[in-house]
Amino acid sequence: MQPVEVTFLVTKQDFYEWKRALSRAQLRRWEVMLCRGMGLCFLILGICGACFFPGTAAKTACALLMLLSVAVGLYYDTLYPYLIHRRITAMWETAPQKTYRIGFSEQQVTVDSERYCATLPYAMLSGVYEDSHVILLDIGAGELHFVPKRTLTKEEQQRLQQHLKRVMNEKYKQEGVR
């Protein structure tokens, strides 16, 4: 592989896409399915209650239960992204602006920032996560770095994606592919 090196200053949009991708990478599929299942159960209970229990108070309680079912069932699709956006916006205000230089070669990745500098073989990475905006590099021990895709040409993105798939194997994840 021909080496790929990027140098960038983290913008507010980069910061947002990094944290959003990080939250999606850490999201557990069973949590999403549990919320959707609970929402479906609440909806069924609300509909059954509205059909079988007479009275205004019972109908109101069933309507509230159905409203709760929508909120719980669609939490990860609606409310969760909003809460993540709010938290990220608050974090940006206190985050210092950082310059990164990240290089990818055939055998290793080099990360150089204001507080971290290392050259690591791919085998030492804990994982790589890619979505439509960023590539996350999990160094391990809570150390995460990212490359905004805006800093790469389409050809570099394709080369890097193929190389990371090959060298990282099952440690490489793409959004939407499990």
N, C-alpha and C positions, 0 to 999 in steps of 0.2 A: 504494500500500500504506500502510495505517495503521502508523506507527512502532511497533516493539516494542523495549522496553528491559528488561533484567534486571540485577539486582544480587544477588550471592550470595557467600557465604563457602564456600570449597572444603572439603568434608567428606572423610573418608577414603573413603567410597563413591564420591563424585564423582571423586576422584583416581584410584581404581582403574579406574572406567569410562573416564576420559579416557585413561589409559595403555594400557588394553586395546584401546580403539578405535584409538588411534594405532598399536599394533603390528599390528592387523588391516588398517589402511589401508596400511601399508607392506609388508605381506606380498605377495610376488610369486607369482602363480598358478602359474608354471612350477616354482617350488620345491616347492610342494605336490604338483603332478602328478609331479614327479621322485621325490619320496619315496614316493608311492603306487605308482608304477611299479617302483621298486627293491624295495619290499615284495612286490609281486606276483611279481617275478622270483625273489626269495629263496624265496618260498612254493612256486613251481613247481619250483625246484631241490631244495628239501627233500623234496617229495613224490616227485619222480623218483628222487632218491637213496635214499629209504626203500624204494621199489619195486624198484630194480635192484641195489643193493649189499647183499650179505648181511653178517651180522656185527653184534655188539652195538655196537662202536665206531662203525661207519658209521651205524647206526640212531640212536645218541645224537647224533652230529654232525648228522644230518639233522633230528632233533627240535630241536636248538639253532638250526639255520638257520631252521626254521619259526617258532620263537619270536622270532628276530631279525626275521623278515619282518613279524610283527605289530607289533613295536616301531617299525620303520622306516616301515612303511606307514601306521600310524595315529598317527605322531608329532605331526602338526599338529592332530589331533583330541583327543589325550589328554595327552601329555607337555608339549607346547608351552604350553597354557593353564596348567598347573600351574607351569611354570618362570616364566612371565610373572607369575603371581600372587605367587610368592615374591619375585621381583625388585621388583615394585611395592610389596609390603609393606615391604621393606627401604628403599626410596626414601622412603616416607611418613614413616618415623621421622626422617629428616633434612630433609624438605621443610618450609619455613616455611608457616604458614597464610596464605592470600592472599584478599583481597577483590577481586572483579571487578565491573565495570559494563560491559556490552556492549549497544550499541544498534544496531538495524537500521532504516534509513529507505529511502526509495525509491531513492536514488542512492548511499548510502554506509553503511559500518559503522564504528562508533566503539568502540574498545577502550580501557578505562581500568583499569589495575591499578597495583599499587605500584611496578612497575619498567618499565611500558610504557604509553604513552598516545599514541593516534593516531586520526585520522579518515581513512579510506581509501575511495576509490571501489571498487566491486566488481571493476572491471577490474584493479586492482592485486593482488587476492588470487590466490595461486597455486592454491588449490583449496579446496573444502568437502567434507567427508566426514560422512555421517550414519549412525548406527546406532540401535538401539532406546533407547539411554540418553543419548547426547550428540551434539552437532553440533560438529565440529572445523573451525576456521578456520585455514588455512595461509596465513600472512601472507607467507611467503618468508624466505629467509636464516636458516632454522632457528627462526623465530618462529612458534609455534603457540599458539592459544588455543581455548577450548572453552566451550560453553554446555550445562549439564546440562538435559535435557528436564524434569526435575522442577520447574524454575523457571518453566516456561511452561505456560499453560493449553492445553487441546486445540485451542481455536480459534486461539490464537497459534502453536502448532506447525504447524497446517495452513496458515495464512497465510504463515508464514515459509518453510515447505517449498516452497510454490508459488512464492513470490517468488524464493527462491534457485535453484530449477530454471530459472526464466525468465532471471534475470540472469547466472547462472554457466554455463549451457549444459553443455558437455562437461567443465567443471571441477568439476561437482557429481556426487558419487558417493554412492550409498546402499549399505549393507551388503546383500550378496546380489544386487545388480544390477551387472553389469559392462558 
